[in-house]
Amino acid sequence: MTNDELRAELAKYVCILSSGFIEASCRRIIHRYASTRCQKPVLSYVVQNVDRLRSPNTTKILELIGAFDKEKSIEVERSLDEKQKTAVDSIIAIRHLIAHGRNSGISLATIKDYHDRAQNFIVNVERLLCD
């Protein structure tokens, strides 16, 4: 395997990890948000359904937040800059390409940039929902 091939494989791996980070973070934030606002039976339902969350692009994330609080969803959407939206949505889309054996064309530099922007988005969502 050449260095370029190795870098391409590492970029794919980082993309998959970044996608998992987005999913796990969304679940954790929603669990935290709901745990301070719901009684136990409702919280149990929320946890079970949020645990089924897969491939959360920004549309799905905003819809999920909106299911709890439309105003919070609007606030998150307003705080979301276009580069963060592109980063989150690209990570999820590229993960699908990788999972289905298609060429992703992702580089380490690009996925690092996407991951950093997605991480900023997650921090912002958590701040807006949980602080």
N, C-alpha and C positions, 0 to 999 in steps of 0.2 A: 504494500500500500504506500502510495506517495504521500508527501506532506500535505499536498492540496486535498487529496482524498480523505486523509485523516482529519483535516480541518473541517471539511464538509460534513463528515460523520459527527464530529464534535458539535458543530452548529445544530445539527438535527437533534442531538441528545439534549443540548441546552434548551432548544425550543420545546421539547416534550416536558422537561423539568419546569420551564416557565409556565407552560399551560397548566401543569399540576399545581404550581404555586398560585395561579389565579383562581382555580377551582377551590382549592383548600382555603384560601384567604376569604373568598366570598362566603363559603359555608361558615367559617369561624365568625366573620363579622355579622352575618344574619343571625346566627345562634346567639351571639352576644347582644345584639339589638333586641331580639325577641325575648330573651331571658329577663330583661328588665321591664317588659311591657305585657307579657302574657302570663296567664295562669298555667299551671302544670299540664293540664290536658291539652290545651291549645299549643303550648310549647312543644309537647311531645309530637303533635301533628306537624308542626313547623319543622322540627328537627328531621323527622322522617322524610318529608318532602324536599327539604333543602339538600339533604344528603343524596338525593337523586339528580342534583344539578350536574349537568355535563356540558362541556364546551361553552362556558359562559362568555359570550362576546358582550360588547357594551350594551347592545339592545336587550339581551336577556337579563343582564345585571340591572339595568334601569327598570325593566318590567317587574323583576322580582322585588326591588325596593318599592316600586309603585304599588305593588299588591299590599304592602304594609302601610305606606304613607306616600300619597301622590306628591305632596309638597316636598318631601325629602328627595324623591326621585327627580323632581324638577331642579332642586337645589344641586344635586349631584351632577345632573346633566349640564347645568350652567357652569359648573366648576371644571368640567371636562374640556381640556383643550384638544384640538384636532389631532395633534401628534400623539397624545395619550390614547385617543380613540383608535387611531390607525395602528398603534403598537399592540393594544389588547386584541383588536379584531384580527390583525395579521398573525399574531402568535397562534390564535385558535385556528385560523384558516390554514396556516402552514402545518400545524400539528395534524390536521385532517389529511393533508397531502402526504405527509410522512407515513401516517398510519395506513394509508391505502397504497403505499409503494410508489407514489408518484414523485417526480422531481420537484423539490422545494425551492432550489436555487438560493437558499439562505446562506449568508456568510456569518462567521463569528462576530464580526464588527456590527452587522445589522441586528443580529439577535441580541447582542449585548445592549445595544441602544434600545431596542424594543422592550427588553426585560426591565431596564432602568426606568423607562417611561411607564410601563405597566405597574411597576412597584410604586412609583409616585402616585399613580391613579388609585391603587389599593389603599395607600396611606391616607389619601384625601377622602376616600369613601368612608374609611373607618373613623376619621376625625369628624366628618359630617354626621355620621349615624350614631357614634358611640360616645362622643365627648360632650 
